[in-house]
Amino acid sequence: MTLNLSTLSILIGLGMALPQIYGLLKPREFAASVRKFPRNVPIGIALMLLGTAWFLWILSQEAVSDFATYKNALFILFAAVGVGTCIFVQDFIAVRGLAVVFLLVAKLMVDTGRPLLGRTHWTLVIQIWAYVMVIAGIWLTLSPWRLRDFLNWATADEKRVRVGSAIRLAFGLFVVVLGLTKFR
């Protein structure tokens, strides 16, 4: 199954935009749920297991002969690390799981957009967003408490919640429009 940039843009744009409607309509409730995210163990375990399964699928597709002898050992090692993290590293597991998913989504965005780089410069929106996600994923992996601090700041009052939600909604819809027009 191959995902084209148009479909990916629509999906990630909607994924960014739709939650922001809740933030605009009910900023207090949105802020309360956002503040709970960094220490939400069930969501963190789900994100970590999603990231682990996705990474293992990518590893299973890898055809580099240099890794052929070690592929099964690496598969077991990475599966153990992913599941072990869910059991032994539950502090800020939601942030850590989100960081892993950010890195994998960024890989998908870069890989999907690469063939269109010569056709339209709008592809750079997706590519730059992907690299921002890579930096965020690395940063959140190294210091997951910083997301908690940032979310507390971003949700300190209703005005910040509404402004942030409006900006993210506009960007998400912009990416959807790119998917519907420029990436067809």
C-alpha positions, -999 to +999 in steps of 0.1 A: +000+000+000+014+033-010+002+066+005+003+096-018+011+131-005-024+143-012-040+117+010-014+121+037-018+159+037-055+156+041-052+131+070-025+150+089-042+183+083-075+170+096-056+153+125-042+187+134-073+207+128-102+188+143-092+188+179-087+226+177-124+230+172-129+217+207-103+241+219-121+270+204-156+260+216-147+248+251-113+262+260-115+254+297-123+217+292-097+215+264-071+230+286-079+206+314-076+175+291-044+188+275-028+194+310-035+157+319-018+143+288+019+142+298+012+118+327-016+098+311-004+062+314-031+045+292-026+069+263+011+067+268+011+029+266-011+030+235+013+055+218+044+035+228+029+003+215+018+020+183+053+034+179+069+001+186+047-019+162+052+007+135+089+007+139+090-031+139+070-031+107+095-006+091+124-029+103+107-059+088+105-041+054+142-033+055+162-050+028+197-038+036+219-069+034+243-055+061+216-061+087+202-094+074+221-115+099+211-093+128+175-086+117+158-111+140+179-101+170+172-064+164+135-072+160+135-089+194+156-062+210+134-033+198+102-052+207+116-058+242+126-021+245+091-009+234+072-033+257+097-028+286+093+009+284+055+005+289+062-015+321+093+001+336+093+037+324+058+049+330+068+084+341+059+108+313+052+077+291+026+097+271+052+123+261+078+096+253+052+077+232+042+109+214+079+115+207+083+081+190+051+086+170+064+121+160+096+106+146+077+079+127+051+103+112+079+126+102+096+097+084+064+090+066+060+127+057+095+130+043+094+097+024+060+105+009+068+141-001+103+134-015+090+124-051+071+157-054+099+180-043+107+188-080+071+193-090+059+218-064+076+239-039+045+235-016+059+201-007+084+220+015+056+228+039+052+191+047+090+185+047+097+214+070+068+203+093+084+168+093+118+182+104+101+203+131+085+170+143+119+153+143+134+181+165+104+179+188+106+142+190+143+143+200+138+171+224+108+154+241+127+122+244+155+139+262+134+161+284+098+150+285+089+173+314+093+203+291+061+193+272+043+195+306+057+229+313+049+241+278+013+228+279+008+245+313+020+278+298-001+274+266-032+266+286-028+292+314-058+311+303-087+309+278-072+335+255-040+314+250-060+283+244-082+300+218-053+317+200-033+285+200-062+265+188-070+291+161-034+290+148-033+252+147-068+250+131-057+274+104-025+255+097-043+222+097-069+235+072-041+250+051-024+215+049-058+200+039-062+226+011-027+218-001-037+181-002-068+189-021-052+212-046-014+213-050-006+176-043-032+161-066 
